Amino acid sequence: MVVLDGALCGPTIIGHWKLVIGHLLRRIRGSVRELSGLRCCFPGRVGRIDEATMRQVALIVSLTLVLSACASYSKPDVVRGVPDRATGSAQAPQASPGAGGTGSSARVLKRKVAIARFTNETRYGAGLFADPNYDRIGKQASDVLVNDLTKSGKFIVLERTDLEKLKAESALMGLTPEEFRKNLVGVDALILGSVVEFGRKDAGEVSLFTRTRKQLAHARVTIRLVDPRTGHVFFSETGAGEAEIETQTVLGLGDRAVFDSTLNDKALSAAVASLMDKVLGTLSDKPWTSGILSVEGTTVLIAGGQRQGLKVGDRLKIMVPGKVFKSPQTGFNIQTPPTHVGDLEIVSFFGDSETTEGSICRLVRGETPTPDHIVQY
């Protein structure tokens, strides 16, 4: 079905075209009768025009009108994520069923993430007069990822790429560099990414009566999650996206296809969006951890609350952190498993945002915790 100026050029309105053609034929037959009355006065060329000839002329005119009305069409933009041909995820653990994926019904508590870097590693956009200090495509990919992470409601997203601008603003507010550094919050994972493929192509097809043009944009991005405590890359994945638009003309009639620059943006957004479920599934495999704010008898206040996904009645584990040893093999610190020493139950919440809220809990089992203990869900 083809859409043109709000009308439909398809089988649903063939009846309307028949009415139009019939009306034209009646008008032409009336003209033929008038011409027949003039034959006595003009016995030459007019006399040779008969009704059969006029019917053929009417049919040609009618078909021309129909083809003109349906001479061009433009399919709606097609935007999709595509399966990536590279494996790219050798280090990525498989998400457990129900633990990951934005489409999962399982409850996921928010993790703190930040984008440390996102760069354009392709030649697209590079030119003689391009500013080498301004990576437009990399900045766009970073902003798209921040937007998707924030809108998902599954993450606490902290700023890192424009940290210098925040530092300058804090100086205007009277904070010293040391105070600004102390106010920064650590994250569960740093995200580093690159645009590794980015481009577009035009494909055309010419037949006897039609001319078709298809514009296709393609993007491929790769990201990795890094543990900021050790620098260990614990997840790496690649995502790809495409966007296309197709136009067609018939008998050379209709609007010509023009360059659509928005296809590049749509392909890049689709590539970034294709990674969201995998990132969420990977981070969901890690236990949600918080700290103890204060202890008064059997009442325990912890950081984190309802806006991070907790609910009244949830049971939390009180854990004693394991000991830390340095591995002589890898050079990394190895922490022994924590010990489960008690349980808390959430009674209520306090605070007015996801970064300043907390939970009021009661001790239901085990020893009274201290600020040195950690809390896990």
LINGI-V898689 format. One record per residue. RES is the residue in one small letter. OMEGA is omega in whole degrees, 0 to 359 (* if undefined). Layout:
BEGIN
res->RES omega->OMEGA
res->RES omega->OMEGA
END
This chain:
BEGIN
res->m omega->185
res->v omega->180
res->v omega->179
res->l omega->178
res->d omega->176
res->g omega->180
res->a omega->181
res->l omega->175
res->c omega->183
res->g omega->184
res->p omega->185
res->t omega->182
res->i omega->177
res->i omega->179
res->g omega->179
res->h omega->178
res->w omega->178
res->k omega->178
res->l omega->180
res->v omega->181
res->i omega->178
res->g omega->178
res->h omega->179
res->l omega->179
res->l omega->179
res->r omega->179
res->r omega->182
res->i omega->178
res->r omega->177
res->g omega->178
res->s omega->179
res->v omega->179
res->r omega->178
res->e omega->179
res->l omega->179
res->s omega->178
res->g omega->181
res->l omega->184
res->r omega->181
res->c omega->181
res->c omega->180
res->f omega->186
res->p omega->184
res->g omega->189
res->r omega->181
res->v omega->182
res->g omega->182
res->r omega->179
res->i omega->179
res->d omega->185
res->e omega->179
res->a omega->178
res->t omega->181
res->m omega->177
res->r omega->178
res->q omega->178
res->v omega->181
res->a omega->180
res->l omega->179
res->i omega->179
res->v omega->181
res->s omega->179
res->l omega->178
res->t omega->178
res->l omega->180
res->v omega->181
res->l omega->178
res->s omega->180
res->a omega->180
res->c omega->188
res->a omega->181
res->s omega->174
res->y omega->178
res->s omega->178
res->k omega->175
res->p omega->179
res->d omega->177
res->v omega->180
res->v omega->183
res->r omega->167
res->g omega->183
res->v omega->177
res->p omega->183
res->d omega->183
res->r omega->180
res->a omega->178
res->t omega->169
res->g omega->186
res->s omega->183
res->a omega->182
res->q omega->186
res->a omega->177
res->p omega->178
res->q omega->179
res->a omega->178
res->s omega->182
res->p omega->178
res->g omega->182
res->a omega->184
res->g omega->179
res->g omega->181
res->t omega->179
res->g omega->182
res->s omega->179
res->s omega->181
res->a omega->179
res->r omega->181
res->v omega->177
res->l omega->187
res->k omega->173
res->r omega->179
res->k omega->180
res->v omega->176
res->a omega->177
res->i omega->181
res->a omega->182
res->r omega->172
res->f omega->187
res->t omega->176
res->n omega->181
res->e omega->179
res->t omega->176
res->r omega->182
res->y omega->180
res->g omega->179
res->a omega->180
res->g omega->183
res->l omega->184
res->f omega->179
res->a omega->179
res->d omega->182
res->p omega->181
res->n omega->181
res->y omega->181
res->d omega->185
res->r omega->183
res->i omega->177
res->g omega->178
res->k omega->178
res->q omega->179
res->a omega->178
res->s omega->180
res->d omega->178
res->v omega->180
res->l omega->177
res->v omega->179
res->n omega->181
res->d omega->179
res->l omega->181
res->t omega->182
res->k omega->180
res->s omega->181
res->g omega->183
res->k omega->185
res->f omega->165
res->i omega->187
res->v omega->180
res->l omega->183
res->e omega->175
res->r omega->186
res->t omega->179
res->d omega->184
res->l omega->180
res->e omega->177
res->k omega->177
res->l omega->179
res->k omega->178
res->a omega->179
res->e omega->179
res->s omega->177
res->a omega->176
res->l omega->179
res->m omega->176
res->g omega->179
res->l omega->175
res->t omega->177
res->p omega->179
res->e omega->178
res->e omega->178
res->f omega->181
res->r omega->181
res->k omega->181
res->n omega->180
res->l omega->183
res->v omega->176
res->g omega->183
res->v omega->176
res->d omega->181
res->a omega->171
res->l omega->180
res->i omega->174
res->l omega->184
res->g omega->179
res->s omega->168
res->v omega->187
res->v omega->174
res->e omega->179
res->f omega->180
res->g omega->181
res->r omega->177
res->k omega->176
res->d omega->176
res->a omega->181
res->g omega->178
res->e omega->181
res->v omega->175
res->s omega->185
res->l omega->184
res->f omega->188
res->t omega->175
res->r omega->183
res->t omega->176
res->r omega->178
res->k omega->176
res->q omega->184
res->l omega->175
res->a omega->183
res->h omega->178
res->a omega->175
res->r omega->181
res->v omega->176
res->t omega->178
res->i omega->174
res->r omega->178
res->l omega->185
res->v omega->173
res->d omega->184
res->p omega->180
res->r omega->186
res->t omega->186
res->g omega->182
res->h omega->175
res->v omega->184
res->f omega->177
res->f omega->175
res->s omega->183
res->e omega->179
res->t omega->178
res->g omega->181
res->a omega->179
res->g omega->179
res->e omega->173
res->a omega->182
res->e omega->175
res->i omega->184
res->e omega->177
res->t omega->182
res->q omega->173
res->t omega->180
res->v omega->180
res->l omega->179
res->g omega->182
res->l omega->177
res->g omega->181
res->d omega->177
res->r omega->178
res->a omega->178
res->v omega->181
res->f omega->181
res->d omega->183
res->s omega->181
res->t omega->179
res->l omega->178
res->n omega->181
res->d omega->181
res->k omega->178
res->a omega->179
res->l omega->178
res->s omega->180
res->a omega->179
res->a omega->179
res->v omega->182
res->a omega->181
res->s omega->182
res->l omega->189
res->m omega->182
res->d omega->181
res->k omega->177
res->v omega->180
res->l omega->180
res->g omega->180
res->t omega->181
res->l omega->180
res->s omega->178
res->d omega->178
res->k omega->180
res->p omega->175
res->w omega->186
res->t omega->177
res->s omega->181
res->g omega->181
res->i omega->180
res->l omega->180
res->s omega->179
res->v omega->176
res->e omega->184
res->g omega->178
res->t omega->178
res->t omega->184
res->v omega->177
res->l omega->179
res->i omega->176
res->a omega->180
res->g omega->184
res->g omega->189
res->q omega->182
res->r omega->176
res->q omega->175
res->g omega->179
res->l omega->179
res->k omega->176
res->v omega->182
res->g omega->178
res->d omega->176
res->r omega->179
res->l omega->181
res->k omega->171
res->i omega->186
res->m omega->170
res->v omega->182
res->p omega->178
res->g omega->179
res->k omega->183
res->v omega->177
res->f omega->177
res->k omega->182
res->s omega->176
res->p omega->182
res->q omega->185
res->t omega->184
res->g omega->178
res->f omega->173
res->n omega->178
res->i omega->180
res->q omega->178
res->t omega->183
res->p omega->177
res->p omega->181
res->t omega->180
res->h omega->185
res->v omega->181
res->g omega->181
res->d omega->174
res->l omega->174
res->e omega->182
res->i omega->181
res->v omega->182
res->s omega->182
res->f omega->173
res->f omega->182
res->g omega->186
res->d omega->176
res->s omega->183
res->e omega->180
res->t omega->182
res->t omega->183
res->e omega->177
res->g omega->181
res->s omega->174
res->i omega->185
res->c omega->173
res->r omega->180
res->l omega->182
res->v omega->179
res->r omega->172
res->g omega->184
res->e omega->179
res->t omega->183
res->p omega->175
res->t omega->178
res->p omega->178
res->d omega->177
res->h omega->173
res->i omega->180
res->v omega->180
res->q omega->175
res->y omega->*
END
